[in-house]
Amino acid sequence: MEDSPITTTATNRIERLLTEPYRLFQALGVAGAGLFSLDIVSGDYHCDDNCRRLLGVEAKQSLNYSLWRELIVELDREEVIHAFERQLELQEEQFDFQYRIHHPRGERWISMFGTFYRNAIGEAICYEGVLQDVTSQRMAEEALKRHQKRFRTLVDSSPDIIWECDEQLHISYITPRIHSLTGYSVNEVMGRPFYELATVAEQQALKVVLQTYSAELATITGLTNHLQSKRDNLVVVQTNAVPIFDSNGAFGGFYGVSREISDRLELNRMRYEKDLALGNSEIKALFMLNTSHELRNTMHAIISFSSLGQRRAESAPPQKLRRYFDNINQSSVRLLQFINDIHELAELEGAQAQINLTPLQVDRLIEQEWNRLLPQMAQQGGGVSLVMADNLPLMQGDEGRLQQLLQLLLTRVVRQHLATVRLTVERGDGVLLMSLAYPSEPLSDEQLSHLFDLNRFGTQTDNIDLDLPICRAIVQRHRGKIWAENCREGEVVLRVQLPFHQTL
């Protein structure tokens, strides 16, 4: 294939540029570079006008090796000369160095790159090369180094743990704050999986959570867990992180910040205990009033029917005695359930209450409870329906407590003989959304706001129902929300929002 006229012309231009010295000098001048030649034997220093301009030497001024040495800033001189002479001894062909010089315009940075020429026995006789002013470049580099140093100082002195991990979740960078919090040095944790910083009890759960975020390429927000510590102190951190992507868009790990919140949690606990100690007297008084009423009514029923049975044991027909015993049994069961509910609620709302978080398939849990109560709901007539989103992610939750939550909500439907029930399960932004709709008269704003409170019962004729307060306590322990809405005419919706990921 023949070369085109354009290709031939370009080739000729390059050849002329290389063969005609003045064109090369012109190109170097445009680049701000100068040519020099140092006769090592005589010490004579020959250079072009660009080189003199770069060194700040006038055209009439004689230039030699000694003057070149004097031009070098004192702090750099010994290092440059030593490196230059070292290259001579090692018989290296090239020498590349940057140094500062005294210049009429002030101190300047010079880059010197050249080649040694030697005689037949290997002695260096000449050094020729190119000089270039790199002051702007060096100033930019120094400014960048100062900026990086300041940034590193700020990062290292941060009260937060700032870290980075790779796509395998192995720690590739972490600040010294990890040592002051846990007693583990930076070297001890570098290269380890990030989830191994957590306590042994939480490592597996944290691993699953991080792997889920990795698979979804999602931002981590408000992830809380305990850290292992060589000391006896309790270290709780809350982590936020963003995914890292390489130039091809592939996932490369996380940049993260973990903030210690141990003191905040302790303060919240103290405030909670203070609130319990001081109490809301109105709520407590109303709850105790209704509690005593419920206990009295139930105990009165037990005593009344047992007394009737005692008095009529010999004269009453067996059917009537059977009815007495049935009533006694029902009242006793109700009383025991009420006492259990009080204990359950007190346990959930206690300052030291804990939940056992494990990865679980929440869709399977919901279907299991729905199918268990479906026959009872279907017997009430009307329509029951479950609408659930596909591919729900794993949830970090207490399986027993969440099962209890579903049982309490669905059992209300059975107990109240509601004909039409609709349970909808959706996936929100990092949260699970459940909506349980059922027929009801519209509730007032006050009723809606206090539906889950202990003090929602206004008279002594009401029976205390602790199901919804227990539901609220379970949801709050999972850092979720629960509320009620008037959805449409003749329908109320209970809504539950639970985060998919947490480790505390």
N, C-alpha and C positions, 0 to 999 in steps of 0.2 A: 504494500500500500504506500503510495507516494505521499510525502509531506505536503500539506497545503501551503500556499504562499504566506499565510499568517504565521504558521508554525515556524517556517524557515526564517522569517524576519525576526521573530522573538528569539530564536536560537542565536542568530547573528548578533543581536543586541547584547545578549548575555556574554557571548564570546568577546565582543569588543570591550564590554565593561571590565572583564577580567584581564584583558591584554593591554588596555590603555590605562596607565597609572593615574592620569589626571581625573578620569571618570571615577575610579575607586576613591581617590582623595575627596572628590566632590560628594560622593555618597557618604563617606565618613563624616564630612563636615556637616551635612544635613542631619546626621544622627548625633551630632555634638561630640564626636570622638576625634582623637588626634593620634598620629603615628609617631613612634620614637624608636631610636636605636642607641643602645648603650654598648660602647667598646669596653669590654671588661678589662682588657690588658692596659689600655691607656687611661681609662676612666672618662673618656669624652662621651658627651651625651648629645646626640643629634635628634632634633624633633621638628615637626612642621609647625605652622602658625597656630593651628588648633591646639596642639599640645602645649605650646607656650601660654596660650590664653587660659587653658585649663589649670596650668600650674601657677599662673599669675606672674610669669617671667617676661620682661620686655624683650623685644626683638634684638636689641643691641647688647643685651646682657649675655655674658658667656655662661653656658650651662654645662655642668659636669656632675660626676657621681657624688662628689662631696656636697655640692649645692643641693642636689636632689635629697641627700640625707637630711640636710638642714631644713628643707621645706616640710619634712614630715613632723607632725605634732609630737612633742616630747613623749607623751604617754603611749604613743603607738610606735615610736622610732625603733626601740630595741627589739620589739616583737617582729616588725617588718624586716629589719636587717638580718635578724637571726633566721627567719624563715627563708629569706633570699639566699643567704649563704648556705643554709641547709640544703636547698635545692641544688646548689652548685656541687656540694659534696656527694649527694646521692645520684648525681648525673641524670636528674630528671630533665625531660625535654621542655616541659611547660611550667609556667609559674603564674598563679592567679591569686590576687590578693586585693583587699580593700583596706584603705587607711585614710587618715585625716591629714590635711596639709594646711600650712599657714598661707592664706591668700589675701591679697589686698581688699577683697570684698568680705573677708571674714573666714572663719574656719570652714573648709569644704571637704567632702568625702570624694575620694578618687578610687576608681576601680582600674587596676593594672593587670592586663593579661598579655602574656608574650611567650616566645619560644627561645630556648637556648640553642646557639649554634656552636659546635665543637670542632676542634681540629682532629687530625688523624689519630692522635693518642688519647682523645676523649676529653681534652681540656676545653672548658667553655671560653670562647673568645668574643662572643657577641650575644646580646640579648635584645630582641626586637619584638615590638608588640603594639598594643593599642591602649590609650588612656581614655577614660570616660568619667564625666562628673555624675556621680550617683547620689548627690546630696539629698535631692528631693525624695528619692526612693528610700534612702536610709532614714530620713526624718519621718517618713510615713511608717516605716517598719518600727522605729523607736516609739512613735506615738501609739502604734498598735500594741506593742509590747507593754507600754505603760497602761493602756486601756485594759489589756488582758490581765495585767497584774492587779489593777484596781478591782476589776470584776472578780478575779479569783479571791482576792482578799475579802470582798463583800460576801461572796458565796461561802467561803470557808468560815467566816464569822457569823453567818446566818444562824438564827436559832432553829431553823428548819433543817431537816435532812434533805439535801438535794442530790438526786441520783440519776443514773442512766443505766438501762439494761438493753441487751441485744435481743434479737428475735427469739432466742431460746430462753429469754427471761433471766439470763445470767448478768450479774452486776458488772458493768464496765467502768463505772465511775460513781463515787460516793464521797460526800464531804466528811470532814473529821467530826462533825456533830454526832455521828453514829457512836463514836467512842465515848463522848461525854454522857450520852444517854444510856448506853448499854454496857460499856466497858469493853466492847469488841473494837479492835483497831481496824483501820481502813484495809490493811493488808489481810486481816483475818476474814473479811467479808467479800473482798474483791474476787470475782469469778464464780461466786456461789449464786444459786438461783435466788431471786429476790424473795420468794415466798419462804425460804429457809430463815429469813430474819424473824419471822413470826414464831410464836410459841409452838411447841410440838403439837399441842391440841388443835391449833388453828392452821397449821401448814397445809394440810390437804385441802381444806375449804378454800384457803387463799389461792392455792395453786389452780383449782378449778375456776375460780373467779377470774384470775389473770388470763388463763388460757381462753376463757370465753371472750374477754375483752380483746385479746389478740386475734381470735378468729373473726370477730365482728369489726376489727379495726376501729374500736370505739374509744372515746375519751373516758378516763376514769375520774369519777367525781365522788368525793365524800366516802371513800372506802376506809373503814376503820378496823383496826386490829391491835392485838398486843404484840410487843416485841420481846424476843428473848433478851435476858439481861444477866450479866455475871454478878450483878448486885441483887439485893433483895427488893429493890424498888419495882413498882408496877409502872410499866411504860406503855401508854396507849397513844397511837398515832392515827391521824386522819390523812389519807393520801389522795392527791390529785395528780393525774398524769395525762400526757398526750402522746399519741403514737408517732413514731419516727418513720419516714419513708425515704428511700434512696432516690437517686436521679431517675431510676426507671419506674418509680412508684411502688416498689416492693416494700413490704413491712420490714422495718429494721429494729424494732424494739420500742421502748418508752423513755421519754424524759419525765421525771416526776419530782414532786415535793411532798415530803411526809412531815406533818406538823404534830408535835407532841400536844396532846389534849388531856393528859392525865390530871393536871390541875383544874382544868375546866370541868371535867367530869366529877372530880372531887367536890368542887364548888357547887355544882348542880345537885350532887347528892346531899351536901350540907343544907342547901336551900330547901330541898325536898323534905328533909327531916325536920327542918325548922317549920316549914309549912304544916307538916303533920303535927308537930308539937303545938304550934299556935292554933292551927286548924282554921277552917272556915266554920265557925260555930253554927251558922244557919244551916249549912249542908249537913253537918254532923247531927245537929239536933233533929232535923227533919228525917234523916235516915234512921237514927235511933228510934224516933217516934214510930215510924212505919215498921221498923224491924221488930220492936217490942209488940206492936199490934199483930204482926204476922205470927210471931211466936205464940202470943196469947191465944189467938184464934185456933191455931193448930193444936196446941196443947189442950185447949178447952174441948175441942172435938174429941181428942183421944180420951180424955178423962170422962167426958159425958157418955160416950158409947161404951167404954169399959164399965162405968158405973151401972148403966142400964143392963148390961150383960150380967153383972154380978147380982143385981136385984131380981132379974127375971130368968136366971139360969135354970131354975126348976120348972117354971110355969110357961115360959115363952116357947113357941114352936121352933123347931130347928132352923126353918127358913129365916125367921127374924133374928135368931142368934147369929146365923151366918152373915146376915146383912150388917149386924153390929161389928163383927170381926173384920168384914170387908172395909167398913168405914174406918175402923181403927188402923188397919193396914195402910189404906190410902193416905190417911193423915200422917202416919208415921213416915211413910215414904216421902211425902211432901216436905215434912219437917227436916228429914235427913238431907234431902236435896237442897233445901234452903241453906242449911248449915254448911253443906259442902260448897255451895256457891259463894257464901261469905268467905270461907277459907280460901277458895280459889281466887277470888277477887283480891283479898288481902295479900296473897302470895304474889300475884301478878303486879300489884301496885306497890309492893314493898321496895325499899331503896336498894336492897341487895338481890332483887329478883334477877334470875339469869335465864337465858334461852339457849337451847342447844342447836346451834346452826350447823346444818349439813346440806350438801347439794341434793336437791330433790327435783323430780319431774312433777311440777305443779299441775300440769294438765291431767296426768294420770290420777293424782290425788283428788282433783275436783270430780273427774268422771267416776271414781270409786265411790265417793260420798253421794253423788247425785244418783247413781244407779242403786245404791243401798236404800235410799228413801223414795225412789221413784214409784214403787208399787203403792206406798201409802199416799203419796201426792196424787197419783192417778185415780185412786179410789174416790177422791173427793169430787170427781167430775171436772168439767172445764178442760183447760189445756195447760200442759206443762211443757216447757221447751228449754233446751240448753244449746246455746250458740257459743262456740269456742274457736278462737283463732288458731291457725295451724302453726306448727314449728315454734312453739313457745320455748325460750331458752331455759336452762337449768336455773333454779332459784335457790338462793341461800336462805334457809329458814328452818324453824323448829317444826319438824313434821307433825309431832304430836299436837302442838299448839294450833297449827294451821288446820289440822283435821278437826280439832275441837271448834275452831272458828266456823268452819263450813257446817259442822253438825248443828251448832247453835242457830245459825242463820236459817238453814233449811228446816230444822225442827220447828221453828216458829211458824213456818208455812203450814206444816202438818197440824200443829197444835191449834192454830187459829182457823183451821178448816177453810183455807183460801183456795178458791176454785181455779184461778188462773195465775200461773207462776212462770216467770221468764228470767233465766239466769244467763247473762252475757259475759263472756270472758275475752278481753282484748289485750293487746300489747301496746303500751305507750312508750314514751321516751325513757327507757331504763326502768319502767315500772309495769306491774301487772294491774290491770283494771278489771274489777268485777262489779257487776250491777245486778241486783236482785229486785225485780219489779213484781208488785203484787197489788191486788185491788184494795183500796182504802179511801176513806173520806179524806179530802185535803187537810193537811196539818197546818196549823198556824206557824208563823215564824218562830215564836217562842217554843212551841212543841218541837219543831225541827231542830232548834239549837240545843235543846235539853234532852233530846230523845235518848242519848247514851249516858246521861248523868244519873247519879244516885238520887238526886233530889227532884226527879221529874214527877214523882207521885205527890199529888197535892192534898189528898184526903185520906183519912184512915180507912175508908171503905175500899180503897184500891189494894189489890194484891201486889206485893213486891215481886218484880221480875228482874233478876240480875243478869239475864242472858246478854242484853245489849251492852251494859257496862263491862262485862267480861270480854265481849267481842272487841270493844274499844281498847281495853288493856292489852289484849293479844296483839292487835294491830299496832298500837303505839310501841310495844316492845320490839316489833319488827321495823320500827321507824316509818310506819305507814300512816295513812289517814283513813278515817271512816266517817261518813256523813249521810244524811237523808235529804231527799228532794221530792217535791211534788212534780211528778213527771208530766202527766196529762190528767184530764178529768177522770176521777175515780181510780187513780193509780199513784202509789208512792214507790220510790226507788231507794234502796239502800246501796250505797256505793263504797267500795273498798279499793284503796290504792296501796300497793306493796312494792317496795324496791326489789329488783331481781338480785342485786349483789350487795352484800355487806358481810363483815366478818366479826361483828361484835354484837 
